[in-house]
Amino acid sequence: MSDDLEYEPKVADVYRPVARRTAKARTLTEIRSLARSHTRTAINVLVGIMRSNDATPAARVSAANAILDRGWGKVAQPIENGEDGLLELVHRIERIIVHPEKSGVSESGADV
C-alpha cells in the first residue's frame, strides 16, 4: 500500500470508553422502546390465549398470570428464616489496626 493511503489512528479513535458505554446504553434504550411499542399487541395475544377454548389450561393460566403481573405487579414474596419466621440480618464491621513492629513478620521477611 502507498503511504498516503495508510490510516494512523488518533488517540480519540483508539480509546473511547465513554462512547462505548453511551452506545450500549443507547442500544438498550432502543430495545426497550421497541419492545414497549409492541405492548398492546402482546397483551392482546395473551388475552386471546387466555380466552381461547383451544388453548391448554396451562397456557391459559400462564397468559392470565402474565396479564395480572404486568397490570398489577408481582406479589412481594416474604423472606422467612428461623423458628419465628422473621429474617434476622446481622452486619459486622470490624476494624483491625496493625502496628508494623508487631505485625508478625520480622524485617528480614521471616515469620516471628
C-alpha positions in Angstrom: 0.0 0.0 0.0 1.1 3.5 -0.5 2.0 5.7 2.4 -0.7 8.3 1.7 -3.5 5.6 2.0 -2.4 4.3 5.4 -4.5 5.4 8.3 -2.9 6.4 11.5 -5.3 6.2 14.4 -5.6 9.2 16.7 -5.8 8.9 20.4 -9.5 9.7 20.3 -10.1 6.8 17.9 -8.2 4.3 20.0 -9.5 5.0 23.5 -13.2 5.9 23.8 -14.7 4.1 26.8 -17.4 6.8 27.4 -18.6 6.5 23.8 -18.9 2.7 24.1 -21.0 3.0 27.3 -23.2 5.6 25.6 -23.7 3.4 22.6 -24.5 0.4 24.8 -27.0 2.4 26.8 -28.5 3.8 23.6 -28.9 0.2 22.3 -30.6 -1.0 25.5 -32.9 2.1 25.3 -33.7 1.3 21.7 -34.5 -2.3 22.6 -36.8 -1.3 25.5 -38.5 1.2 23.3 -39.1 -1.3 20.5 -40.4 -3.9 23.0 -42.7 -1.3 24.6 -44.1 -0.3 21.2 -45.5 -3.9 20.9 -47.1 -3.9 24.3 -50.7 -3.6 23.1 -50.2 -6.4 20.6 -48.6 -8.6 23.2 -51.4 -8.0 25.7 -54.0 -8.8 23.0 -52.2 -12.1 22.2 -52.1 -13.0 25.9 -55.8 -12.2 26.2 -56.5 -14.3 23.1 -54.7 -17.3 24.6 -56.4 -16.8 28.0 -59.9 -16.7 26.4 -59.2 -19.5 23.8 -61.1 -22.7 24.4 -58.5 -24.5 22.2 -55.5 -23.5 24.4 -54.4 -25.8 27.1 -55.4 -24.9 30.6 -51.7 -24.4 31.5 -51.3 -21.9 28.6 -54.5 -20.1 29.7 -53.3 -19.8 33.3 -49.8 -18.7 32.2 -51.3 -16.0 30.0 -53.7 -14.8 32.7 -50.8 -14.6 35.2 -48.7 -12.6 32.7 -51.5 -10.2 32.3 -52.0 -9.7 36.0 -48.3 -9.4 36.7 -48.0 -6.6 34.1 -51.1 -4.8 35.2 -50.7 -5.1 39.0 -47.1 -6.2 39.5 -45.9 -9.4 41.1 -46.8 -10.1 44.7 -43.9 -9.5 47.1 -42.6 -12.8 48.5 -41.9 -12.7 52.2 -38.4 -13.9 53.3 -38.5 -16.3 56.3 -35.7 -17.6 58.4 -35.6 -19.2 61.8 -38.3 -20.6 64.0 -40.4 -17.4 64.4 -40.4 -16.8 60.6 -38.5 -13.5 60.8 -35.3 -12.8 58.9 -32.5 -11.6 61.1 -29.8 -9.6 59.3 -26.5 -9.3 61.0 -24.0 -6.8 59.8 -20.5 -6.8 61.2 -17.9 -4.1 60.7 -14.5 -4.9 62.1 -11.6 -2.6 62.2 -8.2 -4.1 62.8 -5.2 -1.9 63.5 -1.8 -3.4 62.7 1.4 -2.0 64.1 4.4 -2.5 61.8 6.6 -3.7 64.6 4.0 -6.2 65.8 2.8 -7.5 62.5 4.2 -11.0 63.0 6.9 -10.6 60.3 10.4 -9.6 61.0 12.3 -7.1 58.9 14.1 -10.0 57.1 10.7 -11.3 55.9 10.7 -14.4 58.1 7.8 -15.1 60.4 8.4 -14.2 64.1 
